[in-house]
Amino acid sequence: MNALSRLPALIEPPTERRRRGARSGPFGVLDIGTTKVVCLIARIEGDGEPRVLGFGWQRGRGVKGGSIIDLEEAERAIRAAVGQAEEMSDTKLAGLIVNLSCGQPESRLLNLQWPIGGRAVNDADLRGILMEARRRGTEEGREGVHGAPVSFTVDATPGVDDPRGMVCDTLGARVHLVDASQAALRNLGACLLRCDLEVDELVSAPYAAALATLVEDEKRIGATVIDMGGGTTSIAVFGEGQLIHTAQIPIGGWQVTNDLARVLSTPINHAERLKTLHGGAMASADDDREMLPVPLVGEDEDHIARVPRAMIVNIIRPRLEETFELVRERLEQAGVARESGTRVVLTGGASQLIGARELAARVLDRQVRVGRPRSVRGLPETAGGPPFAGAIGLLAWGAGEGRPLIDIAPGVDRPQGALRRVFEWLKVRL
């Protein structure tokens, strides 16, 4: 037998690369935003990557600043987006992975010491640490959503990623917690129950955007993701490969549109058009000479004002400056400037405004790039830009990416699912 005849036998069959926590079978994700609602249905293929089977998109309704303010309007938008995705994929969903942007989510880091007593660390110790962190970090009216160890210290040895099986006297842990208002979570749960859906898992919105846009080296050396959405701007800070801080600011692209509509006395729809087609944060030499038509509110079609593009820039720029200044303040208050490195990744719809990157670099005094989410099989190219970073990040979470070493509160003492208790509460009362 010659070498060529033996060649097929030397090639090993491909092996599955499924990550820990990856979903099996079709699953759905739902990105509920102020300006749009996106539903994706996907399955994980043999190489561990998701393939989109169905896609639904609707204009956002009933949501403001990330929180639901009108159950009926929000229900219509969610039903329509989910229905589109279900019809395209020929799949019926019962539950979804949902982004968390409601309830004024807050982030905190806790440092804990856990006695081991000279034996090997086990899963029960890690559960105990997370339960203790959750107990210390819980505030009245708030619900824990994320809880993950950032790093461990085994006796005097810091920087341990997984201490299980290691022998020590004391295990130190740095734990990152994210919580949100219980009332806002109940409203979210009530809205989805009206759609005959449940929340399988909640994922912090900026964390999802980071999963879609950051590369591994950025996570390790430190980076900050700024997701500039329609109603909010959210922040995710990574250091040493782990999420260490999240924050949210109630300013987004909608405020820019509203500023244009108010100052120019033009309809909201035209203000959005002006922002999208001609908006920017950086002036150019021709801005004073480029005149743009602006219809006026309440006037007939013959009454069209004309304004220089420079005026549009002068309206948009202060709002973006304010946004980045608030981001800088939040980072300084959190005390994570050193760990977050010098790298900033902008994503979200408002990040596409001309000059946003340069303005962010000047205000934040950091290196800035615009983050386009990774490409996903089966997803239309029109749904692959920065505005869809959150939805694509939820797919990555469903594929097992970014999962913590151990969940916030595993075990028999708590039903599965971050919102399970909320759903049980709602089912009794609705």
Residue, then its C-alpha position, 0 to 999 in steps of 0.5 A: m500500500n503506497a503513501l497516497s492510499r494511506l492518506p485518508a486514514l491519517i486525516e482525523p474526522p472533525t471534532e465538535r468544539r462546543r463550549r461549556g454552557a452552549r445551547s443545544g438545538p434551536f434557541g432564540v435571543l431578543d434585543i429590546g431597545t428604545t429604537k428597535v426590537v431584534c429577534l434572532i433564532a439560531r443553532i450551534e453548529g459542529d465547530g461551536e459557532p452559531r448559524v442564524l435560522g430566522f431574523g425579525w426586526q421591528r421599530g421600538r415601541g413602548v420602551k424609553g431609556g431601556s425600560i418598558i413604559d407601555l406594556e401594550e406597545a412593547e408587546r406588539a413590537i416584541r410579538a412582531a419581531v419574534g413572529q418574523a423570526e419564527e416564521m422564517s426559521d419554522t421554529k416556535l419559541a417558548g423562551l429567549i435569551v434577553n438583553l438587560s438594559c432596564g432597571q438602572p443596572e448597577s455594577r460592583l466589585l467585592n473582595l471576599q475571603w473564604p476559609i478552606g483549612g488546608r484542603a482542596v478547593n471544590d465547587a461548593d466553596l465557589r458556590g459559597i463565595l458567590m452566595e456570600a457576595r450576593r448576600r453582601g451586594t443585595e440591596e432592597g428592591r434590587e435583583g442580582v442578574h450577573g455574578a462572576p468571579v474575576s480572579f482568585t487568590v490562593d493563600a498569598t498567590p494572586g491571579v489564579d483563574d480556577p482554584r478548584g483542586m488546589v490546596c490552601d488555607t484561605l481562598g480570596a476572590r474578587v467577585h463582580l456583581v450586576d443587579a437591577s430594579q426588581a420592579a423593572l424586571r417584573n415589568l419585563g417579565a410581564c411583557l414577555l408573558r403577554c407574548d407567551l414567552e419566558v426569559d431563559e437567561l438575562v445578559s447585561a446589554p453592554y456585556a453582550a455588545a462586548l462579546a460581539t466586538l472585542v478581540e481576545d487581546e483587547k480583553r486581556i490587556g484591558a478595554t472599554v466598550i461603549d455601546m451607543g444605543g437609541g435611548t441609552t449609552s452603556i459601558a463594559v470594562f474588561g481587564e485581564g480577560q474578565l468583565i470588571h465593570t458595567a454602567q449605563i447612561p440615559i442618553g443615546g441617539w434618540q436625544v440627538t434626534n430630539d435636539l435636531a427636531r427641537v432646534l430646527s422645528t422639524p418633524i422627528n422623522h426628518a430630524e432622524r433623516l438629517k442625523t443619519l444622512h448629514g449628521g456628524a460631530m466634526a466640522s469640514a470646510d464646506d459645511d457653511r456652504e452646504m445648504l440642507p432642506v428642512p421642512l417645518v412642523g405644521e407647515d405645508e410642503d411649500h414652506i421649506a427652510r434651508v440651513p447650513r450643514a454646519m448648524i447640524v454639526n453644532i447641534i449634534r456635537p455638544r450632545l456627543e461631548e456630554t455623552f463622552e464626558l459622562v462616560r469619563e466620569r463614570l469610569e473615574q468614579a468606578g476606579v477601574a481606569r488602570e485595569s481598563g487600559t487605554r483602548v476604547v471600542l465604540t459600537g451601537g447605532a450612534s457610533q456611526l456618526i461621522g467624527a464620533r470616534e475622533l471626539a471620543a478619543r479627545v474627550l476620553d484621551r484614549q485610543v478609539r476604534v469603531g467596533r463592528p460585530r463579528s460576522v454570523r452565518g445566515l445573518p443578512e449583511t444589513a443586520g451585521g453592523p454596529p446597531f446589531a452588536g447587542a443581538i449578535g453578542l447574545l448569540a455568542w452567549g448562547a454559543g457558550e462564550g463569556r460564561p463564568l466559571i460558576d453561576i451566580a447562584p447554582g444549586v437546588d436552593r434556587p430555581q434555574g433562570a435569572l428571572r424564574r422567581v420573578f416569573e413565578w411571582l407574576k404567574v400567581r398575580l396575573 
